[in-house]
Every structure is written in C-alpha cells, then in structure tokens.
Amino acid sequence: MLAVENDKGSNPRRTGWSLLIYKIMTFANGQLKTPQNADNAQPERSLQLNQPYPLVASSLNSSVGLSFKSRRKPTGHTYLDSGTTTKHFHSKRERRKTSETLGIKRASKLKLVKFLDELKQDNYADSMSKCGERWSAMMCGDHIVSKTPFHRCNIRFCPVCANRRASRFVKKYLVFVVAFIALNLSYKPCLLTLTQKKIKGESKKDARARILKSFKQVIRRKFFAEYFAGGIWAGEVTENETGNHFHLHLFVFRRKFIDAKLLKSEWAKVSPGAKNLNIKLIDSLESGLREVIKYISKPIAAENLTLQSVKEILELKGLRMIDTFGEFRSFCRDYEPPEDDAAELVESVKPDYVTGECCPHEGCEKPLFERILTDVDLIAFHRRREGLE
C-alpha cells in the first residue's frame, strides 16, 4: 500500500513506483521553481503532498498515481469529467486469457518471420525467429514466478518484445510526467485520441506523414495552447480492407475544461473528414501512460498481416512513433530528475528467486526449481492452468 506522511510525521515504507513518485515529488518541491516570464508572471508554488491532490492509496496490483477527483456536475457536453456518465457507452471487452495472448503473439511472430524471409530481410528474420523461442522459467510446477528469454531481438514491431518496449517508454517518461504535475497542480492529465480520414491505397508512411502534418498545425494554434500544456503523442496504425488507418493517442495536460465539440471542430479544420475524437480524464499517471504507449507496441494480428503490410512496416524504420510536444517538451529538455531514476527503482524491487525457495503464491508451499521451456510449452502450461486442457 502507498501511504502519505500524516500530521504526526509517520513515514510508512514505500517501494517501487510509490517510492519513485514520492522521491520525484519531494525533489521537485525542494529543488524546482515554477518558470516565470514577463508575459505570464506567477507566484512560486510548492507542492504539498497532502493537498490539494494527495497520493492515493493503491493495492499492489493497482497503478500508482495522482488522484484527480472532478467536482463538475454532469452536463450536456459531449465530453464529461471522470465520474459522470456519458451518452456513448462502450462496454469493456473481456480480458484475454494468458494462453490466448501468448498464442496470438507466437502466430504473429511466425508469420512476420515468413514475410521477412520473402523480403530478403535475413537479419530481421533470423533474430526474430529466435526471440522468445526458449525461456528460463523459475516455477514450482503449479506457478511460474519469473521467466527470462534466452534471446530478445528488440525489433520495433516484434510481438514478443512489445510489452518490454512499452515498459521502457513508461519508465523513461513517468519521471518527467510526475515532476511536471507536481509543479502545475491545476493541470489535469487526459487521454486524447485523434483520427483522420482513410485514403484507400495510402501507405503507412504516407498516412503517418499526413496526420502528423495536421497535428503540428493544430498544436501551433493559439486555441490549443490556451487549453493544453503539451504532452506525449504515440502513433498507431491499423489495417483492414479499406486501407491503412493511422491515428494518434495523446497523453495531454489540460489547463482548463474544453468541450469535445469545440475540439473536434478545430481538429476538422486541419484534418478534413476526421470523424472520431475522444478525450477523457485519467486518475493514474502510470496507467494513463501505459494506455497511450501500448499502442506503439501492440502486435498486429496474424490474420491482418500481408506481404505488402510488412513491407510498409519496414518503411517506417527510423521514423518516430512517440515523442513529446508543447510546454511539456521544453520541461523534459530542462528538467534533471533525481539520481534514482525509474528504471533503477523498479529493477531494485524485483525479487530474485532461487532454487529450493518456497513459492511466493498464497497457499502454495512447493519449492521452486528452474526449467527450460519453449514458447509452445509456455502456452500449454497456461492452458492447463486455465482449465482449457
């Protein structure tokens, strides 16, 4: 559990992300000052951990972040603050079983390797074919407590490396996000999705260039700077029978409330034909970042992979799929984080299991042992655990 120092001065033990966020916020409170200039002079502000937005207590399985509770009552706006109902309700899809997820990744990887061979991309094909093929697993027979692949290809579009790549970006940006919020308590972090009209036959590279051109135009407008203080953008491309669809997922810092109808009309001025736009508040910085970043590493389903689509994916080599913008970009350039960065803190709390140690799962007292598993073995193990075999 993550707790905050109370008036009596108690200081509960903090670990992982909770320790990281606490250190960054206290560091920002003591070391940083709010930038001032002649046009927008503001008094210096210091961060108080217990108000107005205290760190919230979270379970070990929940994301740790800042709590942002809305006081706005439900209105007729198409965009409403969190905690209110909306006219357009999207039910959450049932979460995939682990065996199903591993099977999808394996099928996508094998099909990618096949097309890479046909395109004479031997280095990519050889490296990806070995990625996640064999694992060193620490297990008790009923549970796998940790597993490490013998080989990682670290290729941008590799489905096996997708989660690792997303976590790396979260660790990179979370330090700056927390410090930026600490210095600007009135800013509300939001998730914003921008789409564009599909053009049949347009390549992924061209679709990316077209939406980024529109995006750069809209963020330079006075209207955008009035409502948003920059943030992080991540690109996602999907493909179906109508062609490629490139859209942007943004983690933005909202200065003040904005109606989605106004935002949509402004976006339509620079991106004619765009129909869908979504914006919502978030109450956890880490989960919000993961929500945005997961799209750049989301593996393409095997049934949607074609030789042409893989060829177009290769054309994106060297092009950014994630970046910062606006006031937040300047902050990231000038801010020096504490010595204990996110990666070091997270790695330090990961337990190192040894052979013969008792299984950490509740109610299981079996000793742990190390075993070499193939990707097929992993899928079969989880299917048995899920009662599918």
VENHU-V287691 format. One record per backbone hydrogen bond with DSSP energy under -0.5 kcal/mol. NH is the residue of the N-H (numbers start at 1). CO is the residue of the C=O. E is the energy in kcal/mol with one decimal. If there is no record, write none. Layout:
nh | co | e
NH | CO | E
NH | CO | E
This chain:
nh | co | e
2 | 58 | -0.6
3 | 1 | -0.6
9 | 6 | -1.8
18 | 15 | -1.2
19 | 15 | -0.8
20 | 16 | -2.2
21 | 17 | -2.9
22 | 18 | -2.2
23 | 19 | -2.5
24 | 20 | -2.6
25 | 21 | -2.4
26 | 22 | -2.3
27 | 23 | -2.5
28 | 24 | -3.0
29 | 25 | -2.0
30 | 26 | -1.8
31 | 27 | -2.6
32 | 28 | -1.5
48 | 51 | -0.6
49 | 47 | -0.6
51 | 48 | -1.2
54 | 52 | -0.5
55 | 49 | -0.8
56 | 65 | -1.2
62 | 59 | -1.6
67 | 54 | -1.1
68 | 66 | -0.5
69 | 67 | -0.5
80 | 78 | -0.5
84 | 81 | -1.1
89 | 87 | -0.9
90 | 88 | -0.5
91 | 89 | -0.6
101 | 97 | -2.2
102 | 98 | -2.6
103 | 99 | -2.1
104 | 100 | -2.3
105 | 101 | -2.2
106 | 102 | -2.2
107 | 103 | -2.4
108 | 104 | -2.4
109 | 105 | -2.4
110 | 106 | -2.5
111 | 107 | -1.9
112 | 108 | -2.4
113 | 109 | -2.6
114 | 110 | -1.9
115 | 111 | -2.1
116 | 112 | -2.7
117 | 113 | -2.1
118 | 114 | -1.7
119 | 115 | -1.8
120 | 117 | -1.4
121 | 116 | -2.9
122 | 120 | -1.3
125 | 121 | -2.6
126 | 122 | -2.8
127 | 123 | -2.1
128 | 124 | -2.6
129 | 125 | -2.1
130 | 126 | -1.1
131 | 127 | -0.8
132 | 151 | -1.8
133 | 130 | -1.8
135 | 373 | -3.4
136 | 148 | -3.0
137 | 135 | -0.7
137 | 371 | -2.9
138 | 146 | -2.8
139 | 137 | -0.6
139 | 369 | -2.8
140 | 143 | -2.0
141 | 143 | -0.7
145 | 138 | -2.2
145 | 143 | -0.6
146 | 138 | -1.3
148 | 136 | -1.9
150 | 134 | -2.4
158 | 155 | -2.0
162 | 159 | -0.5
165 | 161 | -2.3
166 | 162 | -2.3
167 | 163 | -2.4
168 | 164 | -1.8
169 | 165 | -1.6
170 | 166 | -2.1
171 | 167 | -2.4
172 | 168 | -1.6
173 | 169 | -2.4
174 | 170 | -2.6
175 | 171 | -0.7
177 | 173 | -2.3
178 | 174 | -2.5
179 | 175 | -1.6
180 | 176 | -2.4
181 | 177 | -2.3
182 | 178 | -2.1
183 | 179 | -1.3
184 | 180 | -0.8
187 | 184 | -1.7
188 | 254 | -2.4
189 | 187 | -0.5
190 | 252 | -3.0
191 | 280 | -2.9
192 | 190 | -0.5
192 | 250 | -2.6
193 | 278 | -2.8
194 | 248 | -2.5
195 | 276 | -0.9
202 | 199 | -2.1
207 | 203 | -2.4
208 | 204 | -2.2
209 | 205 | -2.2
210 | 206 | -2.2
211 | 207 | -2.0
212 | 208 | -2.2
213 | 209 | -1.7
214 | 210 | -1.6
215 | 211 | -2.5
216 | 212 | -2.5
217 | 213 | -1.5
218 | 214 | -2.1
219 | 215 | -2.2
220 | 216 | -0.8
221 | 218 | -1.0
225 | 221 | -1.6
226 | 222 | -1.5
227 | 223 | -1.1
227 | 224 | -0.5
228 | 224 | -2.8
229 | 253 | -2.9
231 | 325 | -1.8
232 | 251 | -2.3
233 | 323 | -2.9
234 | 249 | -2.3
235 | 321 | -2.7
236 | 247 | -2.5
238 | 245 | -2.3
240 | 243 | -1.5
243 | 240 | -1.7
244 | 202 | -0.6
245 | 238 | -3.0
247 | 236 | -2.7
247 | 245 | -0.5
248 | 194 | -2.5
249 | 234 | -3.0
250 | 192 | -3.5
251 | 232 | -3.0
252 | 190 | -2.3
252 | 250 | -0.7
253 | 230 | -2.1
254 | 188 | -3.3
254 | 252 | -0.7
255 | 227 | -3.5
256 | 227 | -0.8
263 | 259 | -2.0
264 | 260 | -2.9
265 | 261 | -2.0
266 | 262 | -2.0
267 | 263 | -2.2
268 | 264 | -2.2
269 | 265 | -0.9
270 | 266 | -0.7
270 | 267 | -0.8
271 | 267 | -1.9
274 | 271 | -1.7
278 | 193 | -1.4
280 | 191 | -2.0
282 | 189 | -1.8
286 | 64 | -0.9
288 | 284 | -2.2
289 | 285 | -2.4
290 | 286 | -2.5
291 | 287 | -2.1
292 | 288 | -1.5
293 | 289 | -3.0
294 | 290 | -2.4
295 | 292 | -1.0
296 | 293 | -1.2
297 | 293 | -0.6
297 | 294 | -0.7
298 | 294 | -0.6
304 | 301 | -1.5
305 | 302 | -1.3
310 | 306 | -2.2
311 | 307 | -1.9
312 | 308 | -2.1
313 | 309 | -1.9
314 | 310 | -2.0
315 | 311 | -1.0
316 | 312 | -0.5
316 | 313 | -1.3
317 | 314 | -1.5
319 | 316 | -2.2
323 | 233 | -2.0
325 | 231 | -1.9
328 | 229 | -0.9
328 | 325 | -0.6
329 | 325 | -0.6
329 | 326 | -0.7
330 | 326 | -1.3
331 | 327 | -2.0
332 | 328 | -2.3
333 | 329 | -1.5
334 | 330 | -1.6
335 | 331 | -2.5
337 | 335 | -0.6
341 | 339 | -1.4
345 | 341 | -2.0
346 | 342 | -2.5
347 | 343 | -2.4
348 | 344 | -1.9
349 | 345 | -0.8
349 | 346 | -0.8
350 | 347 | -1.0
351 | 349 | -0.5
353 | 351 | -0.7
356 | 368 | -2.9
357 | 354 | -1.8
359 | 366 | -2.3
364 | 361 | -2.0
365 | 363 | -0.6
368 | 357 | -2.6
369 | 139 | -3.1
371 | 137 | -2.7
373 | 135 | -2.6
373 | 371 | -0.6
375 | 133 | -1.5
378 | 374 | -2.1
379 | 375 | -1.8
380 | 376 | -2.3
381 | 377 | -2.5
382 | 378 | -2.2
383 | 379 | -2.0
384 | 380 | -1.9
385 | 381 | -2.0
386 | 382 | -2.0
387 | 384 | -1.1
388 | 383 | -2.9
389 | 383 | -0.8
